[in-house]
Amino acid sequence: MLYRLTISLNDTMMRNIFLGFIRIHILHHANEDEIFGVAIMDELRRHGYSISAGTLYPILHSLEAEGYLTRRNEVVNGKVRKYYRITEKGVNALEEAKPKIKELVAEVL
């Protein structure tokens, strides 16, 4: 089943919940290896979520601006691809979030 993040655009609470999950998911994958936008969109789609570039790229940019990710540019097939890697601040945030997520999910489910 494919969930469109845009379905919840009018419901601020649901949108904020899913965007928070997506931010953590991005940090998780950036902790494993470098990531780039299209690959993360594919990864989220694998989990049943369809997220537009217009939603994803501002998240990546804000994670970079907030110091959770660093970026390097590389030309791929004539286009600049932005690769992101987690920072120490991002690792700390991810590690802090994991037990909190686990506790809350366990209680809710």
Helices and strands as residue ranges (DSSP letters): E 3-4, G 5-8, H 12-32, H 37-46, E 49-50, H 53-65, E 69-76, E 79-86, H 88-108
